[in-house]
C-alpha cells in the first residue's frame, strides 16, 4: 500500500510512527551528557531513532524514567530502517544499596535494644 502513496504522505506516516514510539517508551539512554529515548528494547540490545543519533558505542546508562536500571557496554551499532540498532556486550543491573561483603545470617537480630 505504501508503494502508491506520495513521498510527502509516506514521510508524514513514518514521522508519526516514530513520535508514537518515543511517546510510549519511558526507557532512555544516558551517554555522557546526552539523553536519547529508546524505541525498542530486548535482552541483547535496543534501538534508537537514527535521526537523533548516528553512532553510539561504549559505556552507557539505561533509565526507566528516573530509575537507573542498567550499566551497559555497546559494542556494535548499525542503522536499519531509520533506527540505530545497538548491540550490548554486557548489561549489569544497578542496585540502590552497596553489595554485602559477607553472607547475612537469616537468624540474626534485626536491631539491638538500648540498655536502660
N, C-alpha and C positions, 0 to 999 in steps of 0.2 A: 504494500500500500504506500509506503514512503517513497517508492521509486517514481511515483507520479505526482508527488507534491512539489510545489515550487521551493526553491532553496531557502527563501525567507521563512516559510512556514516550518520547514524541517529544522532550521536553526532555532526558531522560537520554541518548538516542541522539545528539542534537546536541552535548551536552557531551562525550561520549566521542569524537566525531569531532574536535572542537576540541583536546581533550587529546592525541590521537594526532598531529595535525598539529604541535602545539607540540613534542612529544617528538622527532619525526623531524627537524625543522628545526634546524640549528645556526646559521642566519643570525639576526642580531638587529640592531635599530636603536638607536643611542645618540642621544638628543635631549636635550642638556644633561646633567642628572644622571639622567634616566630611561632605562631599557632595556626594549625591547619585542621579543618573539620574532616573527620574520617567518613567516607561514603559507605564503605562496606568493610567488615572485619571478619576474619576467620582465624583458625589456630596458628597457621604459619605465615600470616601476613595481613595486609589491609590495602585499601585503595583510597587515593586522594584525587581531587579534581586537578587534572593536568593543566588547566588554565591558571591555577593559583600557584603551583609549584612544578618546576620542570625536572628537578633532580633532588634526591634526598638519600643520604647514606650516613651511617654511623649511629651513635647512641642517641635515642630519643625517649621521651616520656609519654605515656598514653594515659589520658584522663577521661573519666566519665563525669562530666560537669566539673565540680570542684574536687572530686575524689580521685586521688592518684592511684591508678591500677597497676601499671607495669613500667619497668625499665626494659627497653628493647634495643637490640642491635640489628640495624638494617644492613643487609649485605648486597642486595640487588634491587634495582628499580627499573621497570620497563613501562612504556606508555602504550596502552591498548584501548582503543575506542574512547579516547578522551579522558581516560583515567590513568593515574600513575599507580601501577601495581608494585607495592613494596613487599619484599620477601624478608622475613626475620630469621636470623640465625638463632637467637635466643630471646625469650621474653620472661623476665623474672617478676613475679608478683611482689608488690611492696606491702609493708605492714605498718601499722600505726604505733608499734612499740618495738623496742630492740629485742633481738633474739636472746634467749637464755643461754648461759654458758654451762648449765648443769641440768640434770633431769629433776623435775619438780616431783616431790613425793605426793601421791594422792591423799595420804592421810595426814599431811602437815597441817598445822593450825592456820587458819585464815588470818588471824591477828592476835595480838597479845593484849591482855588487860593490864592496866597500870596497877601498881601496888597502892593500897590505901593506908 
